Amino acid sequence: MVAKGSLAPDFTLPTDLGGGVTLSSLRGRRVVLYFYPKDDTSGCTAQACELRDALPRFEGLDAVVLGVSPDSVASHRRFREKYGLNFPLLADEDHAVAEAYGVWVEKSMYGRRYMGIERSTFLIDEDGIVLEAWRKVKPNGHAEMVGRALLR
């Protein structure tokens, strides 16, 4: 499990914008890396839209936002276009990155157990060190919490 103060696991994932993103290529900037369960669901949409609206302020603090879920690049593209999202969405279809960050967990709904994403966000500094690790994130109001952490 990735914790505050640890080196963020590096990865390369395909994005909805074409090509891929490698975390280590973003050294020198802060990264808001958030994991969410599924494109175009109510909680995930609320969270993505809050981050979309906060992005201009985050960019002023030299931070980039990356969203990660197990959905496909095509699904991400539709989600981004539908809601005018202004940051890349990364496709972790085999959930290897989610596993590396410790956010691929057993969940339970209506008595059924299954594996899925635990909604989580990691604030990574310019050197690739995790400054904050938020787990079991509530979608509403989370962007404000991230914004306060970026100001520190």
C-alpha positions as CSV (number, residue, x, y, z in Angstrom):
1,M,0.0,0.0,0.0
2,V,1.3,3.4,-1.0
3,A,1.6,5.7,2.0
4,K,2.4,9.4,2.7
5,G,6.2,9.9,2.4
6,S,6.8,6.9,0.1
7,L,8.0,7.0,-3.5
8,A,5.0,6.9,-5.8
9,P,5.2,3.7,-8.0
10,D,6.0,4.7,-11.6
11,F,3.8,3.6,-14.5
12,T,2.9,4.2,-18.1
13,L,-0.8,4.0,-19.1
14,P,-2.7,4.9,-22.2
15,T,-4.9,8.0,-22.2
16,D,-8.2,9.1,-23.7
17,L,-6.2,11.9,-25.5
18,G,-4.1,9.4,-27.4
19,G,-0.6,8.1,-26.5
20,G,0.3,7.5,-22.9
21,V,1.4,9.1,-19.7
22,T,4.4,8.0,-17.7
23,L,4.3,9.3,-14.1
24,S,8.1,9.8,-13.9
25,S,8.0,12.1,-17.0
26,L,6.0,14.6,-14.8
27,R,8.9,15.1,-12.3
28,G,9.2,18.8,-11.6
29,R,5.5,19.2,-11.2
30,R,3.0,18.1,-8.6
31,V,0.5,15.4,-9.6
32,V,-3.0,14.9,-8.3
33,L,-3.4,11.2,-9.2
34,Y,-7.0,10.0,-8.5
35,F,-8.5,6.5,-8.8
36,Y,-12.2,6.2,-9.4
37,P,-14.4,3.1,-10.0
38,K,-16.3,3.8,-13.3
39,D,-16.8,6.4,-16.0
40,D,-20.2,8.2,-16.1
41,T,-21.6,7.0,-12.8
42,S,-23.0,9.5,-10.3
43,G,-20.2,9.7,-7.8
44,C,-17.4,9.5,-10.4
45,T,-19.0,12.2,-12.5
46,A,-19.4,14.5,-9.4
47,Q,-15.8,14.0,-8.5
48,A,-14.5,14.5,-12.1
49,C,-16.6,17.7,-12.5
50,E,-15.3,19.2,-9.3
51,L,-11.7,18.5,-10.3
52,R,-12.5,19.9,-13.8
53,D,-13.7,23.1,-12.2
54,A,-10.7,23.3,-9.8
55,L,-8.1,22.6,-12.5
56,P,-7.3,26.2,-13.4
57,R,-6.5,26.9,-9.8
58,F,-4.4,23.7,-9.5
59,E,-2.5,24.6,-12.7
60,G,-1.7,28.0,-11.1
61,L,0.0,25.9,-8.4
62,D,2.0,23.9,-11.0
63,A,-0.1,20.7,-10.5
64,V,-1.5,18.3,-13.1
65,V,-4.6,16.1,-12.6
66,L,-4.7,12.5,-13.8
67,G,-7.8,10.3,-13.4
68,V,-7.4,6.5,-13.4
69,S,-10.0,3.7,-13.7
70,P,-10.2,0.3,-15.2
71,D,-12.4,1.5,-18.1
72,S,-11.2,1.5,-21.7
73,V,-9.7,4.4,-23.5
74,A,-12.9,4.7,-25.6
75,S,-15.0,4.8,-22.5
76,H,-12.8,7.5,-21.0
77,R,-13.0,9.5,-24.3
78,R,-16.8,9.5,-24.2
79,F,-16.8,10.4,-20.5
80,R,-14.3,13.3,-21.0
81,E,-16.3,14.7,-24.0
82,K,-19.7,14.4,-22.3
83,Y,-18.6,16.4,-19.3
84,G,-15.9,18.7,-20.8
85,L,-13.2,17.2,-18.6
86,N,-9.9,19.2,-19.0
87,F,-7.4,16.5,-17.8
88,P,-6.4,13.1,-19.1
89,L,-8.1,9.9,-18.1
90,L,-5.8,6.9,-17.9
91,A,-7.0,3.3,-18.8
92,D,-5.8,0.8,-16.2
93,E,-7.7,-2.1,-17.7
94,D,-5.7,-4.8,-16.0
95,H,-5.8,-2.8,-12.8
96,A,-2.0,-3.3,-12.3
97,V,-1.5,0.3,-11.4
98,A,-4.4,0.2,-9.0
99,E,-2.9,-2.9,-7.4
100,A,0.5,-1.1,-7.1
101,Y,-1.1,1.8,-5.2
102,G,-3.2,-0.6,-3.0
103,V,-6.5,0.6,-4.3
104,W,-7.7,-2.6,-6.0
105,V,-9.7,-4.0,-3.1
106,E,-12.5,-6.4,-2.2
107,K,-15.8,-4.6,-2.1
108,S,-19.3,-5.6,-1.1
109,M,-22.6,-4.5,-2.5
110,Y,-26.0,-6.1,-1.8
111,G,-24.2,-9.1,-0.2
112,R,-22.1,-9.7,-3.3
113,R,-18.3,-9.6,-3.0
114,Y,-16.2,-8.4,-5.9
115,M,-12.9,-6.7,-6.6
116,G,-12.9,-3.0,-7.6
117,I,-11.3,0.4,-7.1
118,E,-11.4,2.1,-3.7
119,R,-11.9,5.7,-4.6
120,S,-8.5,7.3,-3.6
121,T,-6.3,10.2,-4.4
122,F,-2.6,10.7,-4.1
123,L,-0.8,14.1,-4.1
124,I,2.7,13.5,-5.5
125,D,5.4,16.1,-5.2
126,E,8.0,17.3,-7.8
127,D,10.4,14.5,-6.8
128,G,7.8,11.7,-7.0
129,I,7.2,11.5,-3.2
130,V,3.6,11.0,-2.0
131,L,2.7,14.1,0.0
132,E,-0.9,13.0,0.8
133,A,-2.8,9.8,0.4
134,W,-6.6,10.0,0.7
135,R,-8.5,6.7,0.8
136,K,-12.2,6.0,0.7
137,V,-12.7,9.5,-0.7
138,K,-16.2,11.0,-0.8
139,P,-16.7,12.6,-4.3
140,N,-18.3,15.8,-3.2
141,G,-16.0,18.4,-1.7
142,H,-12.8,16.4,-2.4
143,A,-11.4,18.9,-4.9
144,E,-11.5,21.5,-2.2
145,M,-9.5,19.3,0.2
146,V,-6.9,18.7,-2.6
147,G,-6.7,22.4,-3.2
148,R,-6.0,23.1,0.4
149,A,-3.2,20.5,0.4
150,L,-1.7,22.1,-2.7
151,L,-1.5,25.4,-1.0
152,R,0.7,24.0,1.8
